[in-house]
Amino acid sequence: MTTSRKYGLVLGASRSIGRAIAHTLADQGVILALPWYDWPEDSAAMIDQFAEKSHLHVCMHADLCNPEEIGKLVKNMEKAFGRLDILINNIERGGMPIIHGSYQRRVNVGQWQLEIETTLHAKWQVFEQCLPLLQKSDSANVINISSIAGIVGRSGPTSVLFNDGYSAANRGIRSLTETWARKCAPAIRVNELVLGIIDQRHGPGTRGWEELSTEQRQAIIEHTLLKRTGSVEDVVKAVEFILHSDFLTGASITLDGGYTLGGEEILPMPPGII
């Protein structure tokens, strides 16, 4: 698809991956809505950066776990844009075992529900309320960004990074992606980008990664076929690929450097007995 003169909504643009995706789209001429909620310093920087790019971008405070505030965001987009061509559904709240420990700890009361509510339910709420605007586009794209936690759960070397509720929420995103792709075809394409251990998202640059021992980090790297963590640039390139792949819908693309395939040895071919 041609992204020039398009209108997009990017969730999570106040930080790291979301910010990089938003900058790339804006540089290609997409006018953006960029909601923010927490991380005040990062959000202020985002607002300043995109104000310099164009006065047409819409930045507003919105709690995306609150249906009423999503409704206000959608009304602002309808007034400013008239339609929506791109939805980067990038909202989540993870609880790393290395940081939070067990759900049974008093400090973690409500943590499970927060992970489900933010990672899964908020994505559904945003999509449902944005759907009328997406339907006004000639060719709309939805990308649900999820995690390999939905594939591996609390197993293997990443079991210190992925909590049960977060893993369950990410497993549910696959179901939403397939349902929406069926529901919205052919006018709206819906795909999922499943992220592995990425710099600034589970990987280097996060508090959880810094708390891991050298051995724990190395175990994750060794379990990854490409023997490295992913970069923000890797994610941006994957998003661009999906946006420009006009025959792609209902797909789940795993960007994990082969982590989910790691740990299984391929034995030499036996000589045979015939």
C-alpha positions in Angstrom: 0.0 0.0 0.0 1.1 3.6 -0.5 1.4 5.3 2.9 1.5 8.9 1.6 -1.5 11.0 2.7 -2.7 8.3 5.1 -4.0 8.6 8.6 -2.8 6.3 11.4 -3.1 5.6 15.1 0.0 4.3 16.8 -0.3 3.1 20.4 2.7 3.1 22.6 4.5 5.8 20.7 5.8 7.5 23.8 8.6 4.9 24.0 11.0 2.7 22.0 9.3 0.5 19.4 6.1 2.5 19.2 8.1 5.7 18.8 10.3 4.3 16.1 7.2 3.0 14.1 5.5 6.4 14.5 8.6 8.3 13.3 8.9 6.0 10.2 5.2 6.4 9.3 5.3 10.2 9.8 8.4 10.5 7.6 6.5 8.7 4.9 3.7 11.3 5.1 1.2 9.5 7.4 -0.7 11.9 9.8 -0.8 10.3 13.2 -2.8 10.1 16.4 -0.5 9.4 19.3 -2.2 8.8 22.6 -0.1 8.8 25.8 -0.9 7.9 29.4 2.1 7.3 31.7 5.9 7.8 31.3 5.4 11.7 31.4 9.0 12.6 30.4 9.0 10.2 27.4 5.5 11.4 26.5 6.6 15.1 26.6 9.5 14.3 24.3 7.2 12.5 21.9 4.8 15.5 21.7 7.7 17.9 21.1 9.2 15.7 18.3 6.0 15.2 16.4 5.0 18.8 16.8 8.2 19.7 14.9 7.3 17.3 12.2 3.7 18.5 11.6 1.0 20.4 13.4 -1.5 17.9 12.0 -0.5 15.1 14.3 -2.8 14.6 17.2 -1.3 13.9 20.6 -3.6 13.4 23.6 -3.7 11.9 27.0 -5.9 8.8 27.1 -6.2 5.8 29.4 -6.7 3.0 26.8 -8.1 0.7 29.5 -11.0 3.1 29.8 -13.7 2.8 27.1 -14.9 6.3 27.6 -11.4 7.7 27.0 -11.0 5.6 23.9 -14.2 7.0 22.7 -12.9 10.6 23.1 -9.8 9.6 21.2 -11.8 8.2 18.3 -14.0 11.3 18.2 -10.9 13.5 18.0 -9.6 11.4 15.1 -12.9 11.5 13.3 -12.9 15.3 13.6 -9.2 15.7 12.6 -8.9 12.8 10.0 -12.3 11.7 8.9 -11.1 8.1 8.6 -8.3 5.8 9.8 -6.0 3.9 7.4 -3.5 2.3 9.8 -3.9 1.0 13.4 -0.7 -0.1 15.1 -2.3 -1.9 18.1 0.8 -1.8 20.4 -0.4 -1.7 24.0 0.6 -4.1 26.7 1.5 -4.5 30.4 3.9 -7.3 31.3 4.9 -8.6 34.7 8.4 -10.0 34.7 8.9 -12.8 37.3 12.5 -11.5 37.7 11.0 -8.2 38.9 7.6 -8.9 40.3 8.0 -12.5 41.6 4.9 -14.5 42.3 1.3 -13.3 41.9 0.8 -14.4 45.5 2.9 -11.5 46.8 0.9 -8.7 48.4 2.5 -6.1 46.2 1.1 -8.0 43.1 -2.6 -7.8 44.0 -4.3 -7.0 40.7 -1.2 -7.6 38.6 -2.7 -10.6 36.7 -5.8 -8.5 35.8 -3.7 -5.6 34.8 -1.7 -7.7 32.4 -4.9 -9.2 30.8 -6.8 -5.8 30.8 -3.9 -3.9 29.1 -2.4 -6.5 26.8 -5.6 -8.1 25.5 -8.8 -6.3 26.4 -7.5 -2.8 25.6 -6.5 -4.0 22.1 -10.0 -5.3 21.6 -11.6 -2.1 22.9 -9.4 0.1 20.7 -10.2 -2.0 17.6 -13.9 -2.1 18.2 -14.2 1.7 18.6 -11.9 2.4 15.7 -13.7 0.0 13.3 -16.1 2.6 11.9 -13.2 4.9 11.0 -11.2 2.0 9.5 -14.3 1.1 7.4 -14.1 4.6 5.8 -10.7 3.8 4.4 -10.3 2.3 0.9 -7.5 0.1 2.2 -7.0 -0.1 5.9 -4.3 -2.0 7.9 -4.4 -3.3 11.5 -1.2 -4.7 13.0 -1.6 -6.3 16.4 1.8 -6.4 18.2 2.2 -9.3 20.6 4.9 -11.4 22.2 6.3 -14.9 21.9 5.1 -15.3 25.5 1.9 -16.4 23.9 3.8 -19.3 22.3 6.3 -20.4 24.9 4.5 -19.3 28.1 6.5 -19.7 31.3 9.0 -22.3 29.8 12.6 -22.4 28.9 15.1 -19.6 29.5 12.5 -16.8 29.1 10.4 -18.1 32.0 12.1 -15.5 34.1 10.7 -12.7 31.8 7.2 -13.9 30.9 4.5 -14.1 33.6 1.4 -16.4 33.3 -1.2 -13.6 32.8 0.9 -11.8 30.2 1.5 -15.1 28.4 -2.2 -16.0 28.4 -3.1 -12.5 27.1 -0.7 -12.8 24.2 -2.1 -16.2 23.3 -5.5 -14.6 23.0 -4.3 -11.9 20.6 -3.9 -14.6 17.9 -7.6 -15.4 18.2 -8.5 -11.7 17.9 -6.3 -11.4 14.8 -7.9 -14.3 13.0 -11.5 -13.2 14.0 -10.9 -9.6 12.8 -9.3 -10.7 9.6 -12.3 -12.8 8.7 -14.7 -10.1 9.8 -13.1 -7.2 8.0 -12.1 -8.7 4.7 -11.5 -7.6 2.0 -11.4 -3.9 2.8 -9.3 -4.1 6.0 -6.3 -6.3 6.4 -5.5 -7.5 9.9 -2.2 -9.2 10.8 -0.1 -9.9 13.9 3.6 -9.3 14.6 4.8 -11.6 17.4 8.0 -10.2 19.0 10.7 -12.2 20.7 13.5 -10.7 22.8 13.9 -7.2 21.4 16.1 -4.4 22.6 14.0 -2.2 24.9 11.2 -4.8 24.9 12.1 -7.7 27.2 15.7 -7.5 26.1 18.6 -5.0 26.7 17.5 -1.6 27.8 14.8 -3.0 30.1 15.0 -3.3 33.9 14.2 -7.0 33.7 17.1 -7.8 31.4 19.5 -5.8 33.6 18.3 -7.9 36.6 19.2 -11.2 34.9 22.5 -12.9 35.7 25.1 -13.3 33.0 24.2 -17.0 32.8 20.5 -16.2 32.4 21.1 -13.8 29.6 23.4 -16.2 27.8 20.9 -19.0 28.1 18.4 -16.8 26.2 20.9 -15.9 23.5 22.0 -19.5 23.1 18.4 -20.6 22.8 17.9 -18.1 19.9 19.0 -19.5 16.5 20.5 -16.2 15.4 22.4 -15.8 18.7 21.3 -12.2 19.4 18.5 -10.1 20.5 16.4 -8.2 18.0 16.7 -4.4 17.4 14.0 -1.8 17.2 15.0 -1.4 13.5 14.2 -5.1 13.0 10.6 -4.4 14.2 10.2 -1.3 12.1 11.2 -3.2 8.9 8.7 -6.0 9.7 5.9 -3.4 10.2 6.8 -1.8 6.9 6.7 -5.3 5.2 3.3 -6.0 6.6 1.9 -2.6 5.6 3.1 -3.1 2.0 2.1 -6.7 1.6 -1.3 -6.3 0.0 -2.1 -10.0 -0.2 -1.3 -10.6 3.5 -4.1 -10.9 6.1 -4.9 -13.1 9.1 -1.2 -13.9 9.3 1.0 -14.2 12.4 4.6 -13.3 11.7 7.1 -14.3 14.4 10.1 -12.0 14.7 12.2 -13.7 17.3 15.5 -14.7 15.7 14.4 -18.3 15.9 13.9 -18.4 19.7 10.8 -20.5 19.5 12.6 -23.1 17.4 15.7 -23.1 19.6 16.8 -25.7 22.1 16.0 -28.7 19.8 18.9 -30.5 18.3 18.8 -31.9 14.7 20.5 -35.3 14.9 22.7 -36.5 12.0 20.9 -38.6 9.4 21.1 -42.3 10.2 22.8 -44.4 7.5 19.7 -46.6 7.0 19.5 -50.4 7.0 18.3 -51.3 3.5 
